[in-house]
Amino acid sequence: MSDLQDVHDRGWAATLDLAYARSGARTVPTRREHTGPLCVQKHFEPEPTLCEHILVHPPGGIAAGDRLRIDVVVGPEARVRLTTPGATRWYRGEHGASQHLAATVADGACLELLPHPHLVFDGALATSHLTVALAADATFIGWDVVGLGRPAGDHPFASGRWSSRLELTRAGRLAYHDALDLPADSPSRNSALGLAGHVAWGTALFVARAAGAPLVDALRGVAANLSTGVSLVGEGLVAARALGPAEAIHQWFIALWEVALPALTGRVARAPRIWRT
């Protein structure tokens, strides 16, 4: 079997290993290694102390059999922002595909994980895991938005399966856990206790010592034409949830980030340049 045929049958097995450290007034990449087509663009420094990377998967989407693994280590006092150039598309196929992003954030460090939505096409068998391990004095702002099917083209998610797990620990203790196994024919898609007929949902987490009731009040004041909720789910941990169109959820989360980043870090929220292209 040729290498090309082998990739066609099994999908891509790609890894990306990133590490960052504080160096004087800057945050610099100390490790940037990859296998397969998963990579980052050159690092940007949109503001003092901040290193920004754009995660890129050149094939343009995740196909059947693909297995993507991203590991991120943020050292003490480092400031890192990760985003994507566009939505992550999961394509239909007979074999399952997966993406696992694992991040470790040290004391005094801040990680912003601000990707575009996952778009899960009809027939996809998709698994996404996000695990975040925070030191006691680390700051994290991140979100996950999932949309089923392609509503704009009248291509609903009629077959396939979406499975996900979001797990966050602080100082070695579990602080947040959310798992979902959703086949296309699940009754929970239309249940009032589930998605209530919506085709997209999202979770945003804001974690810092300063994350408390005042932040909850401020985030609740951000307008949204969506079904939303913001709550304090643990000491220093605020969660925002939303049901509605994927792009509308994404824009609401950006608006929340614009409020939360100054409140938690004292820094002004300046949108990544890639969001404007």
N, C-alpha and C positions, 0 to 999 in steps of 0.2 A: 504494500500500500504506500502511495506517495505521501509526503508530509502534508501536501495540500488536501488530499482526500481525508487524511487522518484528522486535520483540523475541522473539515466540513462535517465529519461524522461525530466528533466529540465536543466541538466548540473550543473556545479559547480558555486556557488556564493562565490567568494573568495575576501578577502581584505588584504591589507598590508599597515601598517601605520608606517612610519619611520620619525625620527627626529634626528638632529645632532647639536652639540654645540662645540665651541672651549673651550678647557680646558688647559690652559698653552700653551705648544708647540704642543699639540695633538688636533685632532678632534675626538670626542667620540660619539657613539650612545646614545641618551637619551630616545628614544622610539623605540621599535621594536615589534610591535604587529601584529598578523595576524589571520584571520579566513579562513578555507578551506585550500587547498593545496598550496597556494601561500606563499612563504617565502624567506628568505635570508640565505646564508651561514654565518658562523662566520665572523666578520669584520677583514679585513686585513689592515696593515699599511705599504704599500710598500715604503713610504718616509715620512720624518717628516711633520707633520701637516695634512697628507692626510688619510682619512678613505675610504676604498674601500669595496663595497658590491656587491655580485653577486646575481642578482634576479633569483629565481628558481621557476618553476612551475612543480612540480614532475610528473603530468600526461603526460608530454612530448609534449603537444600541446594544442591548444584551440579548443574544440569541440562544436558542436551545443548546444546552450542554456547556455554556459559558460558566466559568467559575472565577469570580473576581475577589481578590483579598487586598484590603488596604489597611496598613498599620501606621499609626501616627503617634509619635512621642514628643510631647512639648515639655521642655526642661524648665527649671525654676525661673520665674520672672519673664519668661518669653511670652510674646503676643503673636498669635497665629490666626489667620482667617483662611478657610478653605471654602471654595464655591465651585460651581460647574458652569460651563458655557451655555447649557440648555437642559431641557428635560432628559431624564434617563428613560429610554424607551425599552420595554421588555417585549420581545417578539414571540409569536406563536411557535410551537414546535412540539415534537413528541417527547423530548427529553427536558428535564428540569434545568433551570439556570439559577445561579445564586450570586449574591454580592454580600460580603462581610466587611464592615469597616469597624476597626477596633482602635480606640484612642485612649492614651494615657496622658494625664495633665498633672504637672507637679505643682507644689505650693507656690503661690504668688503668680502663677501663669494663667493665661487666658486663651481659650480656644473658641473661635466662632466657626460653627459648621453650618453653612448657609447654602445648601444645594437647591437647584430647581426641582420640580416634582418628578416622582416616578409616574410614568404613563404605561399602564399594563394593557397590552393589546389582547383582543379576543384570542383564546387558545394558548396563551402563555402559561407556563408552569414556573412561577417565580418565587424565590425565597430571598428575603433581605434581612440581614442582622446588623444592628448597630449596638455596639457595646462601648461605654465610656467609663473609664476608671479615673476618678478625680481624687487628688489629695485634699486634705481637710480645708486648705485655704486656696483652692483653685477656683477659677471662674469659667463657666461654660454657658454659651448660648448656642442652641442648635435646634433644627427642626427636621421633620420628615413629613412630606405630603405625598399622597398616593391617589391617583385617578384611574378608574377602570374604564377600559374601552376608549373609543375615539368619538365622543358625542358630536363634534363638529362635522364629522363625515358620516354620521348615523351608522357607526360600527360599534354596537354595544358589546360589553363583556359577557358573552353568552356561554362560553366554555373556558375551562382552564382553572387556575388556582393561584391565589396570592397568600403567601405565608410570611410573617414578619415577627421579629422580636427586637424590642428596644429595652436595653438594660443599662442602668446607670448606678455606679457605686461611688460612695464618698468615704475616704479613709478606710477602705476595705469593707464597708458595710453597704448592703443593698439599700438604695434610696428610691429607685423607681424601676418598675418592670411592667412592660406592656407586650403581650403576645397575641397574635391573631392568625388563625388558619381559616381562610375564606375561599371555599370553592364557589364557582360561578353560580351554582344553583342553591346556595345557602339561603335559608329562610330569613336569616338575620339581615340580609341586604334590604329587605322591605319592612322589617320589624321596627316598631317605635323604640325598642330597646337596643337596636342595632344602628344601621345606616339610615333607616327611615326613608328609603327610596333614593338617597343621594348616591352619586357615583364617585365621590371623592371625599377624603377626610385628611386631617393633619394634626400633628402634635408638635408643639414647640416647648422647649424647656429653658428656663432661666435659673442658673445656679450660681450663687455667691453668698457670702456672709451677709451682704446687704439686701438680699432678696427676701422681702417680707410683705406685710400688709400694705404699706404705702405703694410698693410696686404693683401689687394686685389691683389696687384702686386706679392707678395710672393706666394700666393696660386695659382694664375694663372700660376706660373712657375713650379708647380708640375705636372709632366707628367701623362697623362692618355689616354689609348686607348678607349675612351668613348666620347659620346656627352656631353660636360660639359659647365658650365658657373659659373663665380664667380662675384658678384657685391656688391657694397655698397648700401644697401636698406634703410638706415636710419643712423642717427648719432650713431656711436658706434655699428653698426649691419651689419655684412657681411654674405651673404647667398651664398652657393654653391649648384648647382643643377646638376644632372647627369641622363642620360639615358643609358642603357646598361645592361649587365648581373649583377644580384644582387651581387654576390661575388666580381666582379670587382669594382662595386661602393663602396662596403664596404671597400675594400682595399685602394681605392683612398681617401675615407674619413679618414681612419687611417693615411695615408700619410699627409693629410691636418692638422690633429690634431697634428702630430709631428712637424709641422711648427708653428701652431697657439699657442699651449700651451706655449712655451717659449716666444713668442712675446707678449702674453697678460698677462702672470703671472710671467715670469722669471724662471719658473720651467722646468726641462728637462722632455720630454715625455717618460716615461717608460711604456711599454705595460703591461697590466694586465697578471699575470701568467696564468690565465685560457685560454687566447688566444693561448697559446703554448701547450695546452694539448688536 
